[in-house]
Amino acid sequence: MNDSDIETLQIDVDRLGQWAVETTVKINPGKSKVVSFTRTRVKDPLHHFSGDQRIPEARCCKYLGITYAAM
C-alpha cells in the first residue's frame, strides 16, 4: 500500500460522507473500522477520517456473520 492508495481511499471516504449529508443518511464513524487487506505489511497505522472524526483501525471485522481478518 502506498501513499497514493491511502489518499484515494480517503477521497472515497470523503465522497461517502458527502453522499450521506446529501441524502440525510447518518454514518457513525465510531461503529466503522479501517481494515487493510494487502499482501504487504502496513508499517504505519492508517489514519482515515469521516469529517473530523478519526475512523479506528482494526485487524479484523465481522460482516453478515463472516469474520474478515488482515494478516
N, C-alpha and C positions, 0 to 999 in steps of 0.2 A: 504494500500500500504506500503510495507516495503522496506528496502534498497536494497534487492535482486531484487525486481521488478524494481526499479529505475535504477539499474545497468544494468539489462537485456535490458530495453528499450534503454538506451544509447548505448549499444553494437549494437542493431538493427539499431539505427540511424547512427552509425559509418559504419556499413555494407552497408546501403543505400548510404551513401556518397562515399564509395569506389566503389560501383557499378556505381554510377553516373560518377565518374572520368574515370573508365574503358570504359564506353560506351559513353563518352563525352556528357552526359545529364547534363544540368545546373539546379541546385536546388537553389532557392532563399530562404535562411533561414528567411529573412525579411518578406516574404509572408507566412511563415509557423507559426503554433501555437502549443503549447503543451496544450492539454486539458485532464484533468484526470477524467475518468469515474470510480467511485468506490463507494461502499456502505458507506465507512467511510470518514469523512472529512480529507483532507490533511492539516495538520497544517503548515508545512513549504512549501514555494514556491518550485516548481520543477525547476531545472537548467539543461537543456539539451543543447548540443552544436552540431552544424554542422560545423566541422572543428574547427576554433577558434571563430566562431560567435554564440552567445547565441540565442536560439530559444525562443521567448517570450511566456509567459504563458497567457492563456485566459480562461474565464469561459464558453464560447460557441464558436461554429464555424458553418459556413454555407457551405454545400457541396451539389451541384446539386439542389439548391433551398430549401433544408431542413436544418433547424437550429437545431443543437445538443447542448444541454446545460447541463453542470455539475451542480449538485445540491449541 
